Amino acid sequence: MPSAQPGANRDVQSKAPSKRREISTSSQMGNVVQTLRTASAQGNLSALDADLDAEPEVLMCPITRTVFRDPVVVVDSGHTYERSAILSHFERNGAKDPLTRRALSSTKVMTLWSMRNVVQAWLDKHPGVTPDGWDSRELLEPSKDDGTRTFDDEGDVGVLRTWRAMCPELQDRWPEAARPEDWEEVWMENGRVGKLELEEFGLTGALPAEAGRLSAPRVLSLADNELTSLPAEIGQHTALEEMFLYGNQLTSVPAESGQLTLLTYLGLCGNQLTSVPAAIRERKAAGCDVYMDDGVRVDE
């Protein structure tokens, strides 16, 4: 289970209320973690100390510092948080994990039933205790909010707004009050994004999957940022004609890029690539101008 770490996001508090018993040694922590693994499998906390009336640290959300009431796991990072706390974090800080500060490709979360079972078992074992911050002893009904949105209703406008919410760098360039069609370097045609030129926008880490959910862009420029990877969803841009990716920190190109059958230009120079998928050879053979650094090989 996750716990606060040195240098973690400010949303992850470092102090718990004084009534909670701290786990003071690594051996004690190991015992509790092992107990939770057993409890997850058996659905009870029979191995916990009988006198542990203070909430165990391992049952606490690292953001709220209270016992989980609607626990979820972030699919991309595997870390566990209280649903309302992690979704609020995403709204304020974009798609970054609060424990590691690592950029996420998705903000999707899933109910963690094993943790719910462990918390319920702990409550059953301590009938006279109401956890700090709870207004009753009942777990919350799991929310249906999984951190993602349905894009069909708003089309490309909804995709852009979701991408902005996930990316602090875009929040700096795209005013929330403005219409997406008026945002910097966004070119829309009949309600759809035709051209997106985000050169030198300060984009970092993994490009989120939302970038692959635009309906039919023809030109996509992400050059001169610090992107490290592209999502497989990029292959959904089957109307794409030009893609500029030079000057990033890409270490790979998804094989799904082979689905971009209308592509006439692909710029990959200035990245950290050592190889590209065989699909790139196919696009080049079909007439696409592909530019890569010397020494980058094409996989067989």
C-alpha positions, 0 to 999 in steps of 0.5 A: 500500500502506498505511503507518503514519501520524501519529496512527494506532492504537497497534497500528500500530507506528512503528519497524521493526527496524534491519536494514531499509532505510528509504525516505528520500525521497518520490521513492524511495517513489514509485519503489518503489510504481510498482515494486510496481504493475508487479510486481502485474501482471507477477508479478515484482520484476525492477524492484527494486534487485538489492542490496535484501536488507533487506525493503522497507517496502511489503511489511510489515504496518503492524501487525506490521512484518514481511513479509506472510505471509497478506495480506488487504485490509479490504473496507470500507477497502481497507487491507492487513494480515496476516490474524491481526494485523487480526483480533486488532485487531478483537477488541480494538478493535472494527470500526475501521481501525487506520490511519485509526481510521475506524469500519467497517461490516464486518470482512470481509477478503479474501485479497490474491493480488496481494500474495502474488505480490509477496512470493513473487517477492521471496523467489525473488529473494533465496533466502538471506533469511528475513524477520524473524519468519518460522520458514521461507521459506514463505508461509502457506496462506490462512486461511478466516477472512474476519472474518465469522461465520455467524449461522444457528447462534446466531440473534439471540444470535450477531448481538448478540455479533458486534455487541458485538465490533465496537463498543467502546461496546457492550462498555462496556455489555454484559458479555461474561460475561452472557447477551445476553438480560440485556444492558442495553436488550435485550428478547428474545422466544422467543430473538429480539430483539423490542425494542432500545433503545440511546438515548444509548449513545455509538454513533458512525460507521456503523451496522454491517451486523450491526444489520440481521441481527436476525431480527424486531425490532419496535422499534429505538431508536438515538436520541441517538447520533452515527451518521452512516449506516445500512446497506442491511441495515436494510431486512431488518427487515420486522417493524419497527413503530417506529424512532427515529433522532432526535438523530444525525448521519445525512446519508442514509437508505437507500432500502431503508427502503421495505421496512419495510412494517409501520412505523408510526413513524419519527423522523428529527428532529435529524440532518443530513439534507437529503433522504430517499428517495422510499420515505419518502413511500410509507411516510407514504402508507401510514400511517406517522408520519414526523417530520423537520426542516423543510426536509428534502425527499423525493426524486422 
